[in-house]
Each structure stands twice: as structure tokens, then as C-alpha cells.
């Protein structure tokens, strides 16, 4: 019989073999609703070192998902790649399924050799976050098929929402787009079950995420969403203000006091930028747990926003609030946290207000704590400040300045002054730095109003004014035959983040017929060393188009200079603080080291704040290229700067 079988045509042999195989599989299927095919690593290509487990079910996707869950294999369905496709009915038989699995793993392992994109990092951070959320979260693709469920979603009776292929049932399919678009929670009722569906909108993610639960009454879930922070499980601002209101009213009746402590994590942005947002989220969760461990049961802790937490301590008066007590809280919260398997130390700033001395209402109490926190962050980060009434007057002054800043550009109150940069060898003016001044009855230093302008966003309009005025001044120099001179303008981190800044700069230069090489852009070392890739990419783009780039305030507080390898720039400016100490035993080696560094990477060196001949002589001997400071000229208005150029000697005699 076997011989007769072998004598048949090949296609007939294959047909018979396939029929027998299908018959065997179906017979087995009568005894086992679920079939498991295990492919060992020896059956896969040599570069794959894991095992693949494929689940096939005749009872539909939910039966397969449930069994995978019991087999502790739910992780396969929660990864950023869609291994859930292994369960879709598009695969008509086992052969195509196995082929699809191998193709999928081939793609995944090939991608493993590439650096993860920013989008992938965000997705991984999202999955790690949603897996730990106490509420069910489901991701839907464009066709309304779920492709991801977090841990909490496994226990929900999803068969009333999804069909056996994982697609939303018709009633929900029709209005899911409205839910995502309207960004509001909606109740879905089917039979005796009621679902509260809450869309989760994530910028930059194409898929739709919904948070839902099968509940008899949606109030429980809605309260959870409205009153608790889903990352830390701490009360959010809404619930905290309710607790604070009750505490203040109780204290008012009983004559007791309470203390409000506002806490800010100083290092969160640095951690997000250096080791990723996932680790930043992990820090926030650990910090929230540490906060609860530090407090008593009667105290309340909450997360107000990204890196801002708050603590309410009832029945504690100013007389009993000791500095040692606050220091113990700070010490506990700054003990090292574990990130990426290593101990990471952070710094926190705190602002403290006390009822009833600092405010008769919960809003006033929180406001005063915020004022105290702002003072801590401005004067002595990593410590704490107890509110003092004099701080409030400073806040009033600050708010008045904010309002004045909004109107200053429109009212023409700003003016550019120009300080010359002088060639060390020839003592000829080689360019100017444009410095802004605010003309008003009570003069305010740029060191005071520029940081405020950056915080409020007024720096955007101020920056446009500086660009246009500097371009006009360069044209005035060209009209007097000095088209060889540069003007440097300062660019803030906020400007680089502003959409359209680069286009505005280029358009302004072209409208004034300027060669881009004449408009130098100064960025502080802080921007160059700590800003996100957006600012660094902006600097690189402008440099590639011909704008010279200078690093200002070089050497002030950044121990790592790795950014020098990646940043495209032309000039290093030595900060005035080093020049002031240039004749000391500690100051001179630093200045010499900076000049040597600049020379080794073939950059120009400019020394700021040169005020004496002794400083000039040392810098000339060490090979500094240009000098800027009061020794040659203070910053002067545009007309005076033009006269300075016209009266400047053609060639000065060297001082030594």
C-alpha cells in the first residue's frame, strides 16, 4: 500500500498527507480545546536564542488570551510589537501561522540591533506605566481591534464589548471615535452591565487608548479618575484641596494650626533627559511611596503636577514646627533611589506655610507655600524656606514687572547697547555684542528681567526685537564701510523651543540683506550642556546655514564637557568670574586650561569682563584671541557705537 502511495503523483501525495494531518489535528482538537505548538531554539535560525510559543484556539481570541494568562505568558501580548496578531483569524492554518511568527521575530530581532527611536522609548514608558495602573486600559488600532491590554483589563468581562476576533461590537464601534475626539468619559450600557469609558489622549501616539471598567455604577471609577494621580496613587490636586479645606475649617473651629509643605524635585528634568522618561516615572512612584513612609497616618500627601508634591500636617503650630523636623523630612526624601539598578541621589526644594498666620483660607495657604518654594528655588535650591510676609511684597513687585514686560516691546521701551570685542594682537574692533536695556523710570538690570521674561514667554517678542535691531545696526556699519564686523546676540533656551524661531531669524537676516556670518548667536553653556535635543538640533541647523555660534559663560558649573564633541560652534567665551580671579593662584590655571582647550579644538577664545591692563597682559601672553570689557569700553547705545568705530585708531600699539 505504501508502494502504491509512493507511485502516485507528487501533488496527490501532498494532498493526502495534508488531509491526514488536518484529520489528526481535528481529532486532537476534540479532546483539547486549545492546541499548543512549541518551537525550541534549535528549530529557529541561529541568531534567535529564545523560544516561541504559539497558541491556537477554536473557541476564539478570549479563550486563547485567558489560557495564555494562566500560563504566565501575558507578557507576549503587552509588548510594543503586535504579537497579538498571532491570534488573529487571518491565519487560516498552522503553516501560515508558524511562518508569520518567524517573520515577526525576524523583524523584531533585526530591529534590536538599531537604536530605539524616541517614539519607541515613549511607548515603552507608556506600557510600563499602564501595566501598573489599577484601572483597565486597552489600546485600539485604526480598525477598532484591541492590540494591547494592561494587567487590570484581564479581569474585565470584555466579551460584552468585543467579538471573538477582538473587534469592538457594533454599538461601541459606532461611537468610539466620538469618545476619542470629545476627550470625555462616556457610559456604555449593555444588558445588566454598565461600562464607564475614559479616553486617554497621548501626544504623538497614533493608536487610541481607552480606560474602562465593568461597573454597576460609574461613580467609583469616575471618582478614581478625578481624585487620584494614576502614576503614584496619591491624591491629586482636586482631592487634596478638599482635604485642605476640611482641615482649615476644623482648625478655625478649634483654634488649632496646620502646616502646608510644598515639595519640588529639582532633578526630575535632568533624569528624564539623561536616562529616560521611564526612569523619571519610576522615580516619581518611588518618591510617592517614600513620602507616605515618612509621614504619620493622619498626615496627607498628594501629587499636584509633574514634579510637585504637597504635604498637609494637621495640628502643628509655628511654635512647634522645628527646623530639625523639616530637615528630617528633607533627609528622608533625598536618600538615594534605585534607578537602572544603581543608587541615584536627588535634591528637593520645599516651601512651607502655616495656618492661620500665613493665610485664612486653603487657597491662600497653598499660595504662600508656593511663594516660599519659589524663593527656595531662586536663592538656595535643595533646602527649605518658611514663608515670611516680606516675600509677599516681592511677589506683588514681580507680578507688576510681568505686566510691564508684556507691554514694554509694544511701547518701545527696549534699546540695544553695543560693547566692542577687540582683537588682542591688533587692538582693532572685530565686532560687538548686543546687550538689551530696559528704559524706564526705575531701571531694572537685565539679570533681573531676562529670567522673568523667559519664564513668562515675553522673551519671544524681546528676542525678535533684538534680532531686528541688531540687523539694522549691521546695515549701518556696512553703510560706513565696515561690512567686515560681526554683531553677537544672545539666544535663550525658550527661543529655541519656540516654533518658528529659526525661520524668523533667517527671514529677518534675508530681509536686511545680511550675510549670515555677520550675525553671531550666543548660547549659554547651560543651554549647550543640558538642553534637550530640540535646542541642540536648532543650534546645529543654524550653524550649518552659516550663523556663527558662541558658547557664553563657559566653565560656570558644568563638570561634563561631552557636549563639546556634539555641538557645532565657533567661539568659547570665558566667563567674567574667571577673569576677576586671573591673577590668583587658583584663577590663572583655570583660564589657561580653557584657552588651551579652545586652541586644541580650533575655536576662537573671547574673554569677558576685562577691566585692567594686568588682566589684558596675562590673556595676551596665553593666546586669548579677543577681549571684551570695561578696559576698552562699556556697552554704549547704537549712535555712540558708530562714533566709537569712526574714532577708533586704525592700529593701536600693543600694550606690551
Buried (B, 14 or more C-beta within 10 A) or exposed (E): EEEEEEEEEEEEEEEEEEEEEEEEEEEEBEEEEBBEEEBEEEEBEEEBEEEBBBBBBEEBBBBBBBBBBEEEEBEBBBBBBBBBBBBBEEBEEBEEBBEBBBEBBBEBBEEEEEEBEEEBBBBBBBBBBBBBBEBBBBBBBEEBBBBBBBBBBBEBEBEBBBBBEBBBBEEBBEBBEEBBEEEEBBEBEEEEBBBBBBBBEEEEBEEBBBBBBBBEEBEEBBEBBEBBBBBBBBBBBEBBBEBBEEBBEEBEEEEBBBBBBBBBBBBBBBBBBEBBBBBBBBBBBBBBEBBEEBBEEEBBBBBBEEBBBBBBBBBBBBEEBEEEEBEEBBEEBBEEBEBEEEEBEBBBBBBBBBBBBBBEBBEBBBBBBBBBBBBBBEEEEBBBBBBEEEBBEBBEEBEEBBEBBBEBBEEEBBBBBBBBBBBBEEBBBBBBBBBBBBEEEEEBEBEEBBEBBBEBEBBBBBBBBBBBBBBBBBBBBBEEEBEEBBBBBBBBBBBBBBEEBBEBBBEBBEEBEBEBEBBBBBBBBBBBBBBEEEBBEBBBEBBEEEBBBBBBBBBBEBEEBEBBEEBEBBBBBBBBBBBBEBEEEEBBEBBBEBBEBBBEEEBBBBBBBBBBEEBBEBBBEBBBBBBBBEBBBEBBEBEBBBEBBEEBEEEBEEEE
